[in-house]
Amino acid sequence: MREGCSIMVRAMLVCVALFLGACASLPPPQPRAETTAPIDVADTPLGRVAAASGQGAAPGLSGFQLMPEGPTALNARLALARRAQKTIDAQYYILQKDASGTLFLDALLQAARRGVRVRLLVDDFYTAGKDELFAALASQPNFELRLFNPLAVRAGPLGLRVGLSLFDLRRINRRMHNKLFVADNSMAIVGGRNIADEYFMRSEVANFIDMDVLATGPVVSELSATFDDFWNSRQVRPVAELSTVPPDSESVRAWLHDQLAGTVEPPRERDVDVLGHPPIAQQLQAGRLLQTPGDGRAVSDIPKKIAMDDPEASYADSVTQRTIAMLQGAQKQVIMVSPYFIPGEVGLAQMKAGVERGVEMIVLTNSLDATDESLVYAGYARYRVRMLKAGIRLFELSAKLLPRQRTLGDFSSSSGRLHAKIALVDQRRMFIGSMNLDGRSARLNTEVGILIESPALVEQFSRLTPLRAMGAYELQLDDSRDGVGWVEHDADGTRTMTKDEPGASWVGDFKNWLLLKLLPEDLL
């Protein structure tokens, strides 16, 4: 009887919640003045270092430094925030309130208190439980905080907020996936990393292999312009329109101090990273960054992409479209690195055409035991045999094998996953940014990145670690040529092949099979 009453109560609560959710809507937007990145930044400390770093490069070229190691990437953001004098513009899909997020937010807050204008833009999907913190930050002088494509339901965990917003599914299913950090419109960091421990080798459970690039030169103003477009767009709401922002007071400042200040230490960096670069803070102190020149072009989706119902319109001139155009110009080799990789029929045909004209096609993605999105992996797996038969080389990063190598960091007891989004063409051109090679990035989410022509920079990435030594399985057709085998390459040159998919279980396989019957591929 007690159980029956409990079920009835829960059912009534669900009905009430669904009714309330159906009635929930965003408040009408309020008029607001547009703001843009400053251009008078040459006299700032970061502006002077950026100018010094570009001395000797050909006119029009930008400077780039790859950051493959998590501690370096986090400390670089902190170092730029601490040296900024005029502006900080930060744009992220995920910003967690963990050790890394706390360090990051405290660095932004301290910059605002020095008089730096901080503009922080966060996608609203993963902000559950942060309204009070965001409102307190937005109350501080010089600190502006806005949310992209906010959910109407503010209270409760993510699952509840989404469940109560299902009436608006078409809109909330489209997100701002961008990752961008710009300091004084002089230096920018672009890549795959969100702001959370697992992106900076600080999680005890699972850590991502990822990649950022620190840029100076003309490409920085292009990236700033993309930020301005998002910041001033109709798809963005100031926190004050969604939550109650308290007046600035000593009690609010004391609360923020308790939440952010002095709770964690920055991660330790090696004296030099795997590419031979000392920490970014040390380079800034020396007055010059160790950069590689290249012809860089910022690529970004427009904010209103999420409002486009025509798939072809949302794809046109997108980051995905422009990156694929670069790949189709390959003469010798294409390497695609994407944690979530679903080529689709069109992509498969394009890769086959490349192989037929003599281009070596290589794909690195996550294995099933490494991915955090098994349904996306199942969508990719449907194409594996056909890709192998077409002559496309496939590698899958292994959660078990990756931590054995120490090139990109110490995983300790955690497992490893791939999160970098990179494409290389003919050992001279590169894409690096937030875009995955799947339908979601192509047509639903917004993305940002840089297309770079620089053989020297591509060579640096290529010598980080060979794919086989990185902890990746090499996939091959089995003897029947209708199945897949996973080949593990050992350091001594021996190889072991298994036909049992790493991480597979019949329960997971059945669940994904069923969901793939229900969901269109572009929604994965």
C-alpha positions as CSV (number, residue, x, y, z in Angstrom):
1,M,0.0,0.0,0.0
2,R,2.8,2.4,0.9
3,E,4.5,1.7,-2.4
4,G,1.3,2.3,-4.3
5,C,0.8,5.6,-2.6
6,S,4.3,6.6,-3.3
7,I,3.9,5.8,-7.0
8,M,0.7,7.8,-7.1
9,V,2.3,10.8,-5.4
10,R,5.2,10.7,-7.8
11,A,2.8,10.5,-10.8
12,M,0.9,13.6,-9.5
13,L,4.2,15.5,-9.0
14,V,5.3,14.7,-12.6
15,C,1.9,15.9,-13.9
16,V,2.2,19.1,-12.0
17,A,5.8,19.6,-13.1
18,L,4.9,19.0,-16.7
19,F,2.1,21.5,-16.5
20,L,4.3,24.1,-14.9
21,G,7.0,23.4,-17.5
22,A,4.6,23.8,-20.3
23,C,3.7,27.2,-19.0
24,A,7.3,28.3,-18.4
25,S,8.7,30.8,-20.9
26,L,11.6,33.2,-21.0
27,P,11.0,36.8,-20.0
28,P,10.9,39.3,-22.8
29,P,14.4,40.6,-23.7
30,Q,15.4,44.0,-22.5
31,P,17.1,46.7,-24.6
32,R,20.9,46.7,-24.1
33,A,23.7,48.6,-25.6
34,E,26.1,46.7,-27.9
35,T,29.8,46.4,-26.8
36,T,32.8,45.4,-28.8
37,A,36.4,44.5,-28.2
38,P,38.8,47.5,-27.9
39,I,41.3,48.2,-30.7
40,D,43.6,50.5,-28.8
41,V,45.6,47.7,-27.1
42,A,49.1,48.2,-28.5
43,D,50.3,49.9,-25.3
44,T,49.1,47.1,-23.0
45,P,51.7,44.6,-21.6
46,L,50.0,41.8,-23.5
47,G,49.9,43.9,-26.7
48,R,53.6,44.6,-26.4
49,V,54.5,41.0,-25.9
50,A,52.3,40.0,-28.8
51,A,54.1,42.6,-31.0
52,A,57.5,41.4,-29.9
53,S,56.5,37.7,-30.5
54,G,55.6,38.5,-34.1
55,Q,58.9,40.3,-35.0
56,G,60.6,38.8,-38.0
57,A,57.4,37.2,-39.4
58,A,56.1,38.1,-42.8
59,P,53.4,40.8,-42.8
60,G,49.9,39.4,-42.3
61,L,50.9,36.2,-40.6
62,S,49.8,35.3,-37.1
63,G,51.8,33.5,-34.4
64,F,50.7,30.1,-32.8
65,Q,51.8,27.9,-30.0
66,L,50.2,24.5,-29.5
67,M,49.3,23.5,-25.9
68,P,48.8,19.7,-25.7
69,E,49.2,19.5,-21.9
70,G,46.3,20.2,-19.6
71,P,48.2,22.0,-16.8
72,T,49.9,24.3,-19.4
73,A,46.5,25.1,-21.0
74,L,44.8,26.1,-17.7
75,N,47.8,28.0,-16.4
76,A,48.0,29.9,-19.7
77,R,44.5,31.2,-19.2
78,L,45.2,32.2,-15.6
79,A,48.4,34.0,-16.7
80,L,46.7,36.0,-19.4
81,A,43.9,36.9,-17.0
82,R,46.4,38.2,-14.4
83,R,48.2,40.3,-17.0
84,A,45.2,41.7,-18.9
85,Q,44.7,45.5,-18.5
86,K,41.6,46.4,-20.6
87,T,39.4,43.4,-21.5
88,I,38.9,39.7,-21.1
89,D,36.4,37.9,-23.3
90,A,35.6,34.3,-22.4
91,Q,33.2,32.0,-24.2
92,Y,32.6,28.4,-23.1
93,Y,30.1,25.5,-23.6
94,I,30.8,24.1,-20.1
95,L,32.1,25.9,-17.0
96,Q,32.1,23.8,-13.9
97,K,32.5,24.9,-10.3
98,D,35.3,22.5,-9.6
99,A,39.0,23.2,-8.9
100,S,39.7,24.3,-12.4
101,G,36.5,26.4,-12.7
102,T,37.1,28.0,-9.3
103,L,40.6,29.1,-10.3
104,F,39.3,30.4,-13.6
105,L,36.4,32.4,-12.2
106,D,38.6,33.8,-9.4
107,A,41.2,35.0,-12.0
108,L,38.4,36.8,-13.9
109,L,37.0,38.3,-10.8
110,Q,40.4,39.6,-9.7
111,A,40.9,41.1,-13.1
112,A,37.5,42.9,-12.9
113,R,38.5,44.3,-9.6
114,R,41.7,45.8,-11.2
115,G,39.4,47.6,-13.6
116,V,39.5,45.1,-16.5
117,R,36.2,44.7,-18.3
118,V,35.3,41.0,-18.2
119,R,32.7,39.6,-20.5
120,L,31.9,35.9,-19.7
121,L,29.5,34.1,-22.0
122,V,28.4,30.5,-21.1
123,D,26.0,28.1,-22.8
124,D,23.1,27.6,-20.4
125,F,22.7,23.8,-20.8
126,Y,25.1,22.8,-18.0
127,T,24.6,25.7,-15.7
128,A,22.2,24.0,-13.2
129,G,23.0,25.0,-9.7
130,K,25.2,28.0,-10.6
131,D,22.5,30.7,-10.8
132,E,23.5,32.1,-7.3
133,L,27.2,32.2,-8.2
134,F,26.6,33.7,-11.6
135,A,24.3,36.4,-10.2
136,A,26.8,37.3,-7.5
137,L,29.6,37.6,-10.2
138,A,27.3,39.7,-12.4
139,S,26.8,42.1,-9.4
140,Q,30.5,43.0,-9.4
141,P,31.8,46.1,-11.1
142,N,33.3,45.4,-14.6
143,F,32.0,41.8,-14.6
144,E,29.4,41.1,-17.2
145,L,27.9,37.6,-17.5
146,R,25.5,36.3,-20.1
147,L,24.0,32.9,-21.0
148,F,23.5,31.6,-24.5
149,N,20.1,30.0,-25.5
150,P,18.9,29.8,-21.9
151,L,16.3,27.2,-20.7
152,A,13.2,28.8,-19.3
153,V,13.2,26.5,-16.2
154,R,15.9,27.7,-13.9
155,A,15.6,25.5,-10.8
156,G,16.5,21.8,-10.4
157,P,19.1,19.4,-11.9
158,L,19.8,19.2,-15.6
159,G,17.5,16.3,-16.2
160,L,14.5,18.1,-14.6
161,R,15.2,21.3,-16.4
162,V,15.3,19.6,-19.8
163,G,12.3,17.5,-19.0
164,L,10.3,20.5,-18.1
165,S,11.4,22.2,-21.3
166,L,10.5,19.4,-23.8
167,F,7.8,21.7,-25.3
168,D,10.7,23.8,-26.6
169,L,13.0,20.9,-27.6
170,R,13.8,22.2,-31.1
171,R,15.4,25.3,-29.5
172,I,17.1,23.8,-26.5
173,N,18.6,21.0,-28.5
174,R,20.9,23.5,-30.2
175,R,23.8,24.7,-28.2
176,M,26.9,27.1,-28.3
177,H,29.8,24.6,-28.4
178,N,32.4,27.4,-28.7
179,K,35.6,27.6,-26.6
180,L,37.4,30.9,-26.8
181,F,39.4,33.1,-24.5
182,V,40.7,36.6,-25.6
183,A,42.8,38.9,-23.4
184,D,43.2,42.6,-24.3
185,N,42.4,41.7,-27.9
186,S,46.0,40.8,-28.2
187,M,46.2,37.0,-27.4
188,A,43.6,34.3,-27.8
189,I,43.3,30.7,-26.8
190,V,41.2,28.4,-29.0
191,G,40.7,24.7,-29.0
192,G,38.7,21.8,-27.6
193,R,38.9,22.4,-23.8
194,N,36.0,23.5,-21.7
195,I,36.6,24.8,-18.2
196,A,36.4,21.7,-15.9
197,D,39.0,19.4,-14.2
198,E,38.8,16.6,-16.8
199,Y,40.1,18.9,-19.5
200,F,43.2,19.8,-17.5
201,M,44.4,16.4,-16.2
202,R,42.9,17.1,-12.8
203,S,40.1,14.4,-12.6
204,E,40.6,11.3,-10.5
205,V,38.1,9.4,-12.7
206,A,38.8,10.2,-16.4
207,N,40.9,12.8,-18.2
208,F,40.8,14.1,-21.7
209,I,43.6,14.3,-24.3
210,D,42.9,17.7,-25.8
211,M,44.5,20.5,-27.7
212,D,44.5,24.3,-27.5
213,V,46.4,26.9,-29.5
214,L,47.6,30.3,-28.2
215,A,47.5,32.8,-31.0
216,T,48.7,36.4,-31.6
217,G,48.6,38.6,-34.6
218,P,45.8,39.4,-37.1
219,V,43.8,36.3,-36.3
220,V,43.1,37.6,-32.7
221,S,41.0,40.5,-33.9
222,E,39.0,38.1,-36.1
223,L,38.3,35.9,-33.1
224,S,37.3,38.9,-31.1
225,A,34.8,39.9,-33.8
226,T,33.2,36.4,-33.5
227,F,32.9,36.9,-29.8
228,D,31.3,40.3,-30.3
229,D,28.7,38.8,-32.6
230,F,27.7,36.2,-30.0
231,W,27.8,38.7,-27.1
232,N,25.4,41.1,-28.9
233,S,23.2,38.5,-30.4
234,R,19.5,37.9,-29.7
235,Q,20.3,34.3,-28.6
236,V,22.1,35.7,-25.5
237,R,20.6,36.9,-22.2
238,P,22.2,38.8,-19.4
239,V,22.0,36.9,-16.1
240,A,20.0,39.8,-14.7
241,E,17.1,38.9,-17.1
242,L,17.0,35.3,-15.7
243,S,17.9,35.6,-12.1
244,T,17.8,38.2,-9.3
245,V,21.2,39.9,-9.2
246,P,21.9,41.3,-5.8
247,P,23.3,44.8,-5.3
248,D,27.1,44.8,-4.8
249,S,27.8,44.7,-1.1
250,E,30.3,43.6,1.5
251,S,28.3,40.5,2.2
252,V,28.2,39.5,-1.5
253,R,32.0,40.1,-1.8
254,A,32.6,38.0,1.3
255,W,30.4,35.2,-0.1
256,L,32.3,35.3,-3.4
257,H,35.6,35.2,-1.5
258,D,34.4,32.1,0.4
259,Q,33.3,30.4,-2.9
260,L,36.4,31.2,-5.0
261,A,39.4,32.6,-3.2
262,G,42.3,30.4,-2.1
263,T,40.5,27.1,-2.2
264,V,42.8,25.3,-4.7
265,E,46.3,25.6,-6.1
266,P,47.1,25.9,-9.8
267,P,48.3,22.7,-11.4
268,R,52.0,22.0,-11.5
269,E,53.7,22.3,-14.9
270,R,56.8,20.7,-16.2
271,D,59.8,22.9,-16.7
272,V,59.2,22.4,-20.5
273,D,56.3,20.7,-22.1
274,V,56.4,17.9,-24.6
275,L,57.1,20.4,-27.4
276,G,60.0,22.0,-25.5
277,H,58.1,25.2,-24.4
278,P,58.5,26.6,-20.9
279,P,55.2,27.7,-19.1
280,I,53.3,30.6,-20.7
281,A,53.7,32.7,-17.6
282,Q,57.5,32.4,-17.9
283,Q,57.4,33.4,-21.6
284,L,55.2,36.4,-20.8
285,Q,57.7,37.5,-18.1
286,A,60.5,37.2,-20.7
287,G,58.5,39.5,-23.0
288,R,58.2,37.2,-25.9
289,L,56.2,34.0,-26.8
290,L,57.9,31.1,-28.5
291,Q,55.5,31.0,-31.4
292,T,55.4,29.5,-34.9
293,P,54.2,31.8,-37.7
294,G,51.4,30.9,-40.0
295,D,48.6,32.2,-42.1
296,G,45.6,31.9,-39.8
297,R,41.9,32.5,-40.5
298,A,39.2,32.5,-37.8
299,V,36.1,30.4,-38.6
300,S,33.0,30.7,-36.6
301,D,29.3,29.9,-37.0
302,I,26.8,32.7,-36.6
303,P,24.7,32.8,-33.4
304,K,21.4,32.6,-35.3
305,K,22.5,29.2,-36.8
306,I,20.5,27.7,-33.9
307,A,17.3,29.3,-35.2
308,M,17.6,27.9,-38.7
309,D,15.2,25.1,-39.6
310,D,16.7,24.4,-43.0
311,P,19.7,22.0,-42.6
312,E,21.3,23.3,-45.7
313,A,21.1,26.9,-44.6
314,S,22.7,26.1,-41.2
315,Y,25.4,24.1,-42.9
316,A,26.3,26.8,-45.5
317,D,29.5,28.7,-44.7
318,S,29.6,26.9,-41.3
319,V,32.8,25.9,-39.5
320,T,32.2,22.3,-40.7
321,Q,31.6,23.4,-44.3
322,R,34.8,25.5,-44.5
323,T,36.9,22.8,-42.8
324,I,35.6,20.1,-45.1
325,A,36.5,22.4,-48.1
326,M,40.0,22.4,-46.8
327,L,40.1,18.6,-46.5
328,Q,38.8,18.2,-50.0
329,G,41.7,20.2,-51.3
330,A,44.2,17.5,-50.1
331,Q,46.6,16.0,-52.5
332,K,48.5,13.5,-50.3
333,Q,47.1,13.0,-46.8
334,V,44.3,13.9,-44.5
335,I,44.3,13.2,-40.7
336,M,41.1,13.7,-38.9
337,V,41.1,13.8,-35.0
338,S,37.6,13.9,-33.5
339,P,36.2,12.3,-30.3
340,Y,32.8,12.1,-31.8
341,F,33.0,11.1,-35.5
342,I,30.0,10.3,-37.6
343,P,30.8,10.7,-41.3
344,G,27.3,10.2,-42.7
345,E,26.7,8.9,-46.2
346,V,28.0,12.2,-47.8
347,G,31.2,12.2,-45.7
348,L,31.9,8.6,-46.4
349,A,31.5,9.2,-50.2
350,Q,33.9,12.2,-49.9
351,M,36.5,10.1,-48.1
352,K,36.2,7.3,-50.6
353,A,36.7,9.8,-53.4
354,G,39.8,11.1,-51.7
355,V,41.3,7.6,-51.4
356,E,40.5,6.9,-55.1
357,R,42.5,9.9,-56.1
358,G,45.5,8.8,-54.0
359,V,45.0,10.7,-50.8
360,E,45.8,8.8,-47.6
361,M,42.8,9.1,-45.2
362,I,43.4,8.6,-41.5
363,V,40.8,8.9,-38.7
364,L,41.5,9.0,-34.9
365,T,38.4,8.8,-32.6
366,N,37.5,7.2,-29.3
367,S,37.0,3.5,-28.8
368,L,33.9,2.3,-27.1
369,D,35.8,1.9,-23.8
370,A,37.0,5.5,-24.0
371,T,34.0,7.4,-25.2
372,D,31.7,9.3,-22.9
373,E,29.0,9.2,-25.6
374,S,28.3,5.5,-26.4
375,L,25.3,6.4,-28.6
376,V,27.5,8.6,-30.8
377,Y,30.0,5.8,-31.0
378,A,27.3,3.4,-32.1
379,G,26.4,5.9,-34.9
380,Y,30.0,5.9,-36.0
381,A,30.3,2.1,-35.8
382,R,27.7,1.7,-38.5
383,Y,30.3,3.1,-41.0
384,R,33.4,1.3,-39.8
385,V,33.4,-1.7,-42.1
386,R,32.6,0.4,-45.2
387,M,35.4,2.9,-44.3
388,L,37.9,0.1,-43.9
389,K,36.8,-1.5,-47.2
390,A,37.3,1.9,-48.9
391,G,40.9,2.0,-47.7
392,I,40.4,4.6,-44.9
393,R,42.7,3.9,-41.9
394,L,40.9,3.9,-38.6
395,F,42.4,4.3,-35.1
396,E,40.5,4.3,-31.8
397,L,42.0,5.7,-28.7
398,S,41.9,3.2,-25.8
399,A,41.0,4.1,-22.2
400,K,43.2,1.2,-21.1
401,L,46.2,1.8,-23.3
402,L,46.4,5.6,-23.2
403,P,47.4,6.0,-19.6
404,R,50.4,3.8,-20.1
405,Q,52.2,6.6,-22.0
406,R,53.3,9.7,-20.1
407,T,54.0,12.0,-23.1
408,L,50.9,14.1,-22.6
409,G,50.6,13.9,-18.8
410,D,50.2,11.6,-15.8
411,F,46.8,10.0,-15.7
412,S,47.5,8.4,-12.3
413,S,44.6,6.1,-11.6
414,S,42.2,7.8,-14.1
415,S,41.3,6.5,-17.5
416,G,42.0,8.4,-20.8
417,R,39.7,9.8,-23.4
418,L,40.1,11.8,-26.6
419,H,38.6,15.3,-26.8
420,A,40.8,17.2,-29.3
421,K,39.3,18.4,-32.6
422,I,42.0,18.7,-35.2
423,A,42.3,18.1,-39.0
424,L,45.6,18.1,-40.9
425,V,46.0,18.3,-44.7
426,D,49.2,17.5,-46.7
427,Q,51.4,18.2,-43.7
428,R,50.9,21.9,-44.1
429,R,47.4,23.0,-43.2
430,M,45.5,22.6,-40.0
431,F,42.1,23.1,-38.4
432,I,42.0,23.4,-34.6
433,G,38.9,24.4,-32.6
434,S,35.7,23.2,-31.0
435,M,34.1,21.3,-34.0
436,N,33.5,17.6,-34.0
437,L,33.1,15.8,-37.3
438,D,29.5,14.9,-36.9
439,G,26.0,16.2,-37.9
440,R,25.4,18.0,-34.6
441,S,28.4,20.3,-35.1
442,A,27.6,20.7,-38.8
443,R,23.9,21.7,-38.4
444,L,22.8,22.2,-34.8
445,N,25.5,23.6,-32.6
446,T,27.7,26.6,-33.1
447,E,31.4,26.2,-33.3
448,V,34.6,28.2,-33.6
449,G,38.2,27.5,-34.7
450,I,41.2,28.5,-36.8
451,L,42.3,27.4,-40.2
452,I,46.1,27.6,-40.3
453,E,48.6,27.2,-43.1
454,S,52.0,26.4,-41.4
455,P,54.0,23.3,-42.3
456,A,56.2,24.0,-39.2
457,L,53.2,24.0,-36.8
458,V,51.7,20.8,-38.4
459,E,55.1,19.1,-38.0
460,Q,55.1,20.0,-34.3
461,F,51.7,18.3,-33.9
462,S,52.8,15.3,-36.0
463,R,55.8,14.5,-33.8
464,L,53.9,14.7,-30.5
465,T,53.4,10.9,-30.6
466,P,52.7,8.4,-33.3
467,L,49.1,7.2,-33.2
468,R,50.1,3.6,-32.5
469,A,52.3,4.6,-29.5
470,M,49.6,7.0,-28.3
471,G,47.5,4.2,-26.9
472,A,45.2,3.6,-29.9
473,Y,44.0,0.5,-31.5
474,E,44.4,0.2,-35.2
475,L,41.3,-1.3,-36.8
476,Q,41.4,-3.9,-39.5
477,L,38.9,-6.0,-41.4
478,D,38.8,-9.6,-40.0
479,D,39.2,-12.7,-42.2
480,S,35.6,-12.6,-43.3
481,R,36.0,-8.9,-44.3
482,D,32.6,-8.2,-42.9
483,G,33.8,-7.7,-39.3
484,V,36.4,-5.6,-37.4
485,G,39.5,-6.5,-35.5
486,W,41.3,-4.2,-33.0
487,V,45.1,-4.4,-33.2
488,E,47.2,-3.4,-30.2
489,H,50.7,-2.4,-31.1
490,D,53.3,-3.0,-28.3
491,A,56.5,-1.0,-27.8
492,D,58.6,-4.0,-28.8
493,G,56.9,-4.1,-32.2
494,T,54.6,-7.0,-31.5
495,R,51.0,-6.8,-32.3
496,T,47.9,-8.4,-30.8
497,M,44.5,-8.5,-32.5
498,T,41.1,-9.1,-30.8
499,K,37.7,-9.4,-32.4
500,D,36.0,-8.6,-29.2
501,E,35.1,-4.9,-29.1
502,P,36.8,-3.3,-26.1
503,G,34.2,-2.1,-23.7
504,A,31.2,-3.8,-25.4
505,S,28.3,-5.4,-23.5
506,W,25.1,-6.8,-24.8
507,V,23.0,-4.5,-22.6
508,G,24.8,-1.4,-24.0
509,D,24.6,-2.7,-27.6
510,F,20.9,-3.4,-27.3
511,K,20.2,0.1,-25.8
512,N,22.1,1.9,-28.5
513,W,20.5,-0.3,-31.2
514,L,17.1,0.7,-30.0
515,L,17.9,4.4,-29.7
516,L,19.5,4.5,-33.1
517,K,16.1,3.3,-34.5
518,L,14.4,6.3,-32.9
519,L,16.8,9.2,-33.3
520,P,17.9,10.8,-36.5
521,E,21.7,10.7,-37.0
522,D,22.1,14.5,-36.9
523,L,20.7,14.5,-33.3
524,L,23.4,12.1,-31.9
